[in-house]
């Protein structure tokens, strides 16, 4: 009996060690996956930051060019006003209005790009949070399943102990009333 108890204890300790190592291995695999995903996202963030810097430089160059063009047109307008009068003034006003419209559109596009970039960042963060929640839920399910399996194994062990170590008082009793062969001959 004591031997079976010791064997059962050793078996349960080995099973616990096995399950701990299995969970640790699974957790390490998941950790490596998340690290790889995180590195990929960090690289994408760095790429997007560089792209934004490039866009800012381009936008600054465009703004600088538009400002220089608008000042140039204003100077030309003054010159033409002095030379040609009202007709040239109207033409220059139209060109200035077009330049201002183009500048306003560029500013709107910049704001729209910034808003889209921020939405993409939020979406990625939300997706990552959802994926993490799913992974955590799967881990919990797996842990619950393992706990159920361990409980089932415990019940099976108890049943086997009960089945093979039944006390003598519970065993079938021999039928009384039959005489042995020796008694019959006498």
VENUR-V317415 format. One record per residue. N is the residue number from 0. RES is the residue in three letters. OMEGA is omega in whole degrees, -180 to 180 (* if undefined). Layout:
N,RES,OMEGA
N,RES,OMEGA
This chain:
0,UNK,-179
1,UNK,179
2,UNK,179
3,UNK,178
4,UNK,179
5,UNK,179
6,UNK,179
7,UNK,178
8,UNK,180
9,UNK,180
10,UNK,180
11,UNK,177
12,UNK,178
13,UNK,179
14,UNK,178
15,UNK,178
16,UNK,180
17,UNK,-178
18,UNK,178
19,UNK,179
20,UNK,178
21,UNK,179
22,UNK,180
23,UNK,177
24,UNK,178
25,UNK,-180
26,UNK,177
27,UNK,177
28,UNK,180
29,UNK,180
30,UNK,178
31,UNK,178
32,UNK,-179
33,UNK,178
34,UNK,179
35,UNK,178
36,UNK,180
37,UNK,177
38,UNK,178
39,UNK,179
40,UNK,177
41,UNK,177
42,UNK,179
43,UNK,178
44,UNK,179
45,UNK,179
46,UNK,179
47,UNK,177
48,UNK,178
49,UNK,179
50,UNK,178
51,UNK,178
52,UNK,178
53,UNK,179
54,UNK,178
55,UNK,179
56,UNK,179
57,UNK,180
58,UNK,177
59,UNK,178
60,UNK,179
61,UNK,178
62,UNK,178
63,UNK,179
64,UNK,179
65,UNK,178
66,UNK,-180
67,UNK,179
68,UNK,-179
69,UNK,177
70,UNK,178
71,UNK,179
72,UNK,178
73,UNK,178
74,UNK,178
75,UNK,179
76,UNK,178
77,UNK,180
78,UNK,-179
79,UNK,177
80,UNK,179
81,UNK,-176
82,UNK,-168
83,UNK,175
84,UNK,-168
85,UNK,-177
86,UNK,179
87,UNK,-180
88,UNK,179
89,UNK,178
90,UNK,180
91,UNK,178
92,UNK,177
93,UNK,-180
94,UNK,178
95,UNK,178
96,UNK,177
97,UNK,179
98,UNK,179
99,UNK,176
100,UNK,179
101,UNK,178
102,UNK,179
103,UNK,178
104,UNK,179
105,UNK,178
106,UNK,178
107,UNK,179
108,UNK,179
109,UNK,179
110,UNK,179
111,UNK,178
112,UNK,178
113,UNK,179
114,UNK,179
115,UNK,179
116,UNK,179
117,UNK,177
118,UNK,178
119,UNK,179
120,UNK,180
121,UNK,179
122,UNK,180
123,UNK,179
124,UNK,178
125,UNK,180
126,UNK,180
127,UNK,179
128,UNK,179
129,UNK,179
130,UNK,179
131,UNK,179
132,UNK,178
133,UNK,-180
134,UNK,179
135,UNK,179
136,UNK,178
137,UNK,179
138,UNK,179
139,UNK,178
140,UNK,-180
141,UNK,179
142,UNK,179
143,UNK,179
144,UNK,180
145,UNK,179
146,UNK,178
147,UNK,178
148,UNK,179
149,UNK,178
150,UNK,179
151,UNK,178
152,UNK,178
153,UNK,179
154,UNK,179
155,UNK,179
156,UNK,179
157,UNK,179
158,UNK,180
159,UNK,177
160,UNK,180
161,UNK,-175
162,UNK,-175
163,UNK,179
164,UNK,-180
165,UNK,178
166,UNK,-176
167,UNK,-178
168,UNK,-178
169,UNK,-177
170,UNK,179
171,UNK,179
172,UNK,178
173,UNK,-179
174,UNK,179
175,UNK,176
176,UNK,178
177,UNK,179
178,UNK,179
179,UNK,-177
180,UNK,-180
181,UNK,-179
182,UNK,-178
183,UNK,-177
184,UNK,-177
185,UNK,*
